[in-house]
């Protein structure tokens, strides 16, 4: 075989191996993203609506633990949504007398 053929088959092998790893790890990544999103939403909701702290202060609480989670606040609903693109999403909403409760998304 010449070098071009070896490089071609090597590239195909690397691509196939990457696809196998993605398929194999996808359920784990989704579960981790769902848990991280729920954690970040619940902690941020409690920080904002139970403790009454600023958004910047609350962001520091989850910065190291859930760095890939994006937080969106809905002040009119008193809700926080945490999400990891394509993998997971969770919403916690403040209910007076109950605190922050996780919502079904």
N, C-alpha and C positions, 0 to 999 in steps of 0.2 A: 504494500500500500504506500502511496505517496503521502507527503506531509499534509496536503490539502484534505485528503480523505480522512486522515487521522484526526485533524482538527475538526472536521465536520462531525465525525462520530463522537468525538470528545464533547463537543458543544451539545449534541443531542442527548448524550448521557447526562450531562450536568443539568440540562433543562428537565429531563425526565425525573431525575433525582429531586430537583426542587419541587416539582409538581407532587411527587409522592410525599415529601415532607409536609407540604402545605395541606394536603388532604388528610394526612395522619394527625397533624396538630390542630386542625381547624376546630374540632369540638372542644379541645382544651382552651384554645384562644377565646372562643365564644363564651365559655363558662367563666373564664377569668375576667373577660370584659364585662359580662353581666354583673358579676359580683363586685367588681371595681366601680362600675357605674352606680350600683345601688348604694355601696358604701359612701361614695363621694356625695351623692344626692342626699342621703340621710344625714351625714355629718354636717354638710353645708346648710341644710334646712334647719337643723337644730341650732347651729351657730347663728344663723340670720334671724330666725323667728322666735326661738326660745330664749337665746342669750342676748339678742338684739345687737350683735356685733356687725361691723362693716364687711362688705364683700371682700375687700383686700385682706382684712384680718382672717377671714374664714378660708380664703384661698391658701394661706400658709399652713393651715391645719392638714390639708390633704396633699400638699405639693410633693412630698417625698413618697407617700403611699400610693397615690393614684395619679401619677404625672401625665398619663396618656388620656385621662378623662377630661372632656370638655364640660363645663358647667354653664347652664342657661337658667337665669332666674325669671320667674313670672310673678312680679310683685302683686299684681291685682288678684291672682289666685293664691298667693302665698305658697308658691311651689318652686321646687328646684329640680331640674332635669340634668342628669349626668349621662354622658354618652361617649362611646368609642366608635368612630365611624366604621360602618359595615359589620360591627361585631356585637355591640350591646348598648342598651339604653334603659334607664330607670328614672322614675319620678317620685319624689317625696313631697307631700303636701301637708302644711301645718293645719291642724284642726284644734281649735281652742278646747282645752280640757283633756286632750289626748296627746298633744305633741305632734311630731312629724310622722306621718304614716306613709308607707310605701303604696303607690298606686299601681294598678294593673295597666301596662302599656300595650 
